[in-house]
Amino acid sequence: MADAPNGDRAARTVVCADALEWLAANPLQEDCAILTSLPDASEFRKMTFDEWLAWFDAAAEAVLRATPGDSVALFYQSDIRIDGRWIDKGYLVQRAAERAGCSLLWHRIVCRAPAGTSTGRRPGYAHLLCFSRAFQAPEADGAADVVPAMGSMTWSRATGTAACEFALKWLRRHTEARVVVDPFCGHGTVLAAANNLGLAAIGVERSPGRAKKARELRL
Ligand SMILES: C[S@@+](CC[C@H](N)C(=O)[O-])C[C@H]1O[C@@H](n2cnc3c(N)ncnc32)[C@H](O)[C@@H]1O
């Protein structure tokens, strides 16, 4: 996927910190955009489901409020089923966007399994959502409505590489953003994919082990 100008490695910074505290203390520059996946309830063993839901609502809103007004925030989220209930994370992020005064610019579907497949606890697709407060997306951007495969996963909770590439190529083509921020960067898939496209990247991750991997990951 490497097509950085002259093969240069774009800059990458990874901070080991709580994402929401870091976003509050570090206002993003105008040339930053966000591409992230908020952590699932299964990552918070000490929280009840309702506590996670409240955390997710607040985190999505904080990410959207931290996004520069003329830039965009992209979320890659997959739904879950818990106790017979379907938790639509696309909806959760959209209601946070309403509170943050952001509009939905587009909503793509990323296939996590081939169409026609019946999957288990997680559906065979993920939401890829793009929001902004003031940026106007082109009416027709020429990009696919359904991304047919998410690509490879660098670890069990990774954003698929093809989904990263789809989002980042859209960002590079249609916005002025040249720095991609992933406040929940995990092993750094988004950061490495951004660097491969010549975009600088900033990641935040609370786990020291994952932050170390995120500094080193190459795709
Ligand atoms: C869905 S994973 C991100 C996956 C990432 N996009 C990748 O491809 O590697 C969410 C990450 O958020 C981290 N995380 C959870 N709560 C956090 C917090 N409050 N601040 C920073 N990172 C957090 C988790 O440790 C986990 O690595």
The ligand as a Gaussian input file, in Angstrom:
#p B3LYP/6-31G(d) Opt

LIG

0 1
 C      -10.717000      -0.850000      18.966000
 S       -9.106000      -0.732000      19.643000
 C       -8.247000       0.221000      18.422000
 C       -7.701000      -0.597000      17.310000
 C       -6.794000       0.174000      16.392000
 N       -7.563000       0.981000      15.430000
 C       -5.877000      -0.797000      15.631000
 O       -6.161000      -1.094000      14.455000
 O       -4.921000      -1.294000      16.235000
 C       -9.345000       0.452000      20.909000
 C       -8.093000       0.773000      21.701000
 O       -8.434000       1.818000      22.621000
 C       -7.626000       1.656000      23.782000
 N       -8.254000       2.433000      24.851000
 C       -9.334000       2.105000      25.589000
 N       -9.637000       3.104000      26.430000
 C       -8.729000       4.085000      26.211000
 C       -8.535000       5.390000      26.747000
 N       -9.341000       5.869000      27.705000
 N       -7.539000       6.131000      26.256000
 C       -6.708000       5.663000      25.295000
 N       -6.832000       4.432000      24.753000
 C       -7.841000       3.660000      25.199000
 C       -7.599000       0.166000      24.002000
 O       -6.484000      -0.219000      24.799000
 C       -7.537000      -0.372000      22.559000
 O       -6.210000      -0.620000      22.194000

